[in-house]
């Protein structure tokens, strides 16, 4: 684990996401100005019915996608997540480097309902792309630089 503690699947996933975002941010800082390459990260949404939860109990693997679809509205299909990735690659609005992209789709504020009887809120499927703010962990420059140095050493590249 990134924090030196014993392995825990959900924490490992979160650590990997933070490290990936740090890598993209570091690539932007180091290479965007000299190459013109656009480096960005994205949150495609909660893709609740993938193998990510394969180590969870059967009731959770069945119930979590249902909960995300019908209670929170935060569910995003694999197809839509792929379409969002394609948008970040192809849409001229996404030409800006160093950005963390998200969508303000149909995720709901639990307990709040629209006149059409559906929960309401922000996130989830549908919606428009926007520049999201990276977490404090991703913006931690000393840790990002250390992570870059360790990773570079592991794969045998020099900065």
C-alpha positions in Angstrom: 0.0 0.0 0.0 1.2 3.5 -0.7 1.0 4.3 3.0 2.9 1.2 4.1 -0.1 -0.5 5.7 -1.4 -4.0 4.9 -3.1 -4.7 1.6 -6.8 -3.7 1.4 -8.4 -3.9 -2.1 -10.6 -0.7 -1.9 -7.6 1.3 -0.6 -5.3 -0.1 -3.2 -7.8 1.0 -5.9 -7.9 4.5 -4.4 -4.1 4.7 -4.1 -3.7 3.6 -7.7 -6.1 6.3 -8.9 -4.2 9.0 -6.9 -0.9 7.7 -8.3 -2.2 7.7 -11.9 -3.5 11.2 -11.5 -0.2 12.3 -10.0 1.6 10.8 -12.9 -0.6 12.6 -15.4 -0.1 15.9 -13.6 3.6 15.4 -13.4 3.7 14.6 -17.2 1.9 17.8 -17.7 4.3 19.8 -15.6 7.4 18.3 -17.2 6.5 17.9 -20.8 3.4 19.9 -21.9 5.2 23.2 -22.6 8.0 21.6 -24.5 6.0 19.1 -26.5 2.5 20.5 -26.8 1.1 17.1 -25.7 -2.2 17.3 -23.8 -2.1 15.4 -20.5 -5.3 15.0 -18.6 -7.1 12.7 -16.3 -10.8 11.9 -16.0 -13.5 10.4 -13.7 -15.7 8.4 -16.0 -18.3 7.8 -13.2 -19.1 4.8 -11.0 -19.0 1.7 -13.3 -20.6 -0.5 -10.6 -20.9 -3.8 -12.4 -17.4 -4.6 -13.5 -14.9 -7.1 -12.0 -13.6 -4.4 -9.7 -15.8 -5.8 -7.0 -15.0 -9.5 -7.7 -13.7 -10.0 -4.2 -16.8 -8.7 -2.5 -19.7 -10.9 -1.3 -22.3 -11.9 -3.8 -25.0 -9.8 -2.2 -22.8 -6.7 -2.6 -21.9 -7.5 -6.3 -25.6 -7.7 -7.0 -26.9 -5.0 -4.8 -24.3 -2.2 -5.4 -25.1 -1.7 -9.1 -28.8 -1.6 -8.3 -28.2 0.9 -5.5 -26.1 3.1 -7.8 -28.7 2.9 -10.6 -31.9 3.3 -8.7 -31.1 5.0 -5.4 -28.2 7.4 -6.0 -28.3 7.6 -9.8 -24.5 7.5 -9.8 -24.3 4.5 -12.1 -22.4 4.8 -15.4 -22.3 1.9 -17.9 -19.1 0.6 -19.4 -20.3 1.9 -22.8 -20.9 5.4 -21.5 -17.5 5.4 -19.7 -15.9 4.5 -23.0 -17.7 7.3 -24.7 -16.5 9.7 -22.1 -12.9 8.5 -22.6 -13.4 9.1 -26.4 -14.7 12.6 -25.7 -11.6 13.5 -23.6 -9.5 12.3 -26.5 -11.4 13.8 -29.4 -13.5 16.8 -28.2 -11.7 20.2 -28.8 -13.1 21.4 -25.5 -10.7 18.9 -23.9 -7.5 20.3 -25.6 -6.5 22.0 -22.3 -3.7 20.1 -20.6 -3.4 19.4 -16.8 -7.2 19.1 -16.4 -9.2 16.5 -14.4 -12.4 16.0 -16.4 -15.8 14.9 -14.9 -19.4 15.0 -16.0 -22.4 16.5 -14.2 -24.8 13.7 -15.0 -27.7 12.1 -13.2 -26.3 11.3 -9.8 -28.8 12.1 -7.1 -28.9 13.7 -3.7 -30.5 10.8 -1.9 -33.9 11.8 -0.5 -34.4 14.6 -3.0 -36.9 14.0 -5.8 -37.7 15.8 -9.0 -41.3 16.4 -10.1 -41.0 13.5 -12.5 -40.4 11.1 -9.5 -36.7 10.6 -10.1 -34.0 11.4 -7.6 -31.9 14.5 -8.5 -28.3 15.7 -8.0 -25.0 15.9 -9.9 -22.7 13.2 -11.4 -23.7 9.8 -12.8 -24.7 9.1 -16.3 -25.5 11.8 -18.9 -24.6 15.4 -18.3 -22.0 17.8 -19.6 -18.2 17.6 -19.2 -16.5 20.0 -16.8 -13.1 20.7 -15.3 -13.1 19.2 -11.9 -10.8 20.0 -9.0 -8.2 17.5 -8.1 -8.0 16.2 -4.5 -5.4 17.5 -2.0 -3.7 14.1 -2.3 -3.2 14.5 -6.1 -2.0 18.1 -5.7 0.6 17.1 -3.0 3.7 18.1 -5.1 6.4 16.7 -2.8 4.7 13.3 -2.8 4.0 13.5 -6.6 7.7 14.2 -7.2 8.7 11.3 -4.9 6.2 9.0 -6.7 7.7 10.1 -10.1 11.2 9.4 -8.9 10.4 5.9 -7.5 8.4 5.0 -10.7 11.1 6.2 -13.0 13.7 4.2 -11.1 11.5 1.1 -11.2 11.1 1.2 -15.0 14.7 2.4 -15.6 14.2 5.8 -17.1 15.9 9.0 -16.3 14.2 12.4 -16.1 
